[in-house]
Structures are given as structure tokens and as C-alpha cells.
Amino acid sequence: MEILIPFAVVGGVLLIVAAAAYSAHVAEKKRIESLRQVAQDLGFDFEPKGDAAFLQSLGLFHLFSQGHSKALSNLLRGKAQDLEVAIFDYRYVTGSGKHRHTWNHSVVCFRFGGTNLPAFSLRPENISHKIGAWFGSQDIDFESHPGFSRRYLLRGNQEKAIRELFNTAVLDFYEAKPGLCTEGGGDMLLFYRSGVRAKPEAIRAFMEEGFQVLGLFHPLG
């Protein structure tokens, strides 16, 4: 009997792994069907497997330069308030082995006309960013808004244009709302929260929050 114990343990572990994988598969299938209904309600197209060309077009943004095993899926795409809008799931992996971590996000992307944004990346600041700043890594801070500068890491090559873009109204907004991520450049703007995937029933509210952020940088009609 003692000889059989290791096999029983291994069998039990494999059974748990298989059950977890099946549960994840069922949950993902349910998410796809729920998002398909959301897209229909919004009058958007739905592409559960994403669009490789669209993912490639986002390559210059910070989010899409991270990690490996990148995948864009559950793409909802259409028009709202006369703008091109895309909402999608995005996943990438950092590390390997015991240090492997999968990052999942929901992202809303706007494409618009009439505004040419300087390229910038805004995300919550953490201890590694602060250490990097000691060694000269860029972080655009504002003396007028110490709360914003303490909570957020703002980067971009066109510092003067970015400082003009981040006026008092923009700084006040982010200072009062920690944890947001926003990236812009040219005629595109992205909004998301790092490592957060929105539930299907929250997609409409997520898009509306994105429009609120967009309005800070691009006048809406």
C-alpha cells in the first residue's frame, strides 16, 4: 500500500489541475458569450479571437511592449459619439517557471480626429519606479500637484507638450482617482487598469469611464 501512496498523490494533483483547467475553460466560454451579447447591445462587431493587425498597430504603446506570449481577444469594435471605439481583453506573461505571472487587462481604445496627442504613458507609480528615478529614469512631476506626482508615473519624450496637455483639470482628475492607466499618441488614446479585467456586465460603465478620460484630452461633441 505504501508503494501506491505516491501514485495516489500524483493522481490527486493531476485531478485538481484538470478540474481547475476545465473550470477556467467553462468560465472563459461563458465570458465570450456574455461579451458577444454586450457587443450586440452596443451595436458593435465582436471578434472573440481578436485581430492580429489591430494588435500590431498598438505596438508603440507601453502596455504592448511588456512581457511575452501576448494575446488580444474578445474584441468589441464599433462607433460611439462619432469615434472609433475598441474594447478588448489583453494578456501577456512575465517571467518563467516559479516566477511566471500572467497579466490580464480590459482595455478601451479610442481613435479620433482633430487632435494630435504627444506620446505619453501614465500609470500608477510603485517602489521600483521610485528606485529607477534615483538612477535617472524619467518621471514628469508637477510641483502644483504633489499627490499626482506621488501616485503616478508619467513618461514621454515630448515633455513640454505633455506638461501643456496635463493642465490643472487633468491633474485634479487623476489626483482624485488613483490606480488608472492612460496612454496616448497621435489620434489614439488607451484607458485601462493594470491587471484588471472588467466583467461583461461592467463593460458599458468601463467604456463610459473611458469617454470621461478621453474628454480630458480631446474635446467631445
Order of alpha helices (4+ residues) and beta strands (2+ residues): alpha-beta-alpha-beta-beta-beta-beta-alpha-alpha-beta-alpha-alpha-beta-beta-alpha
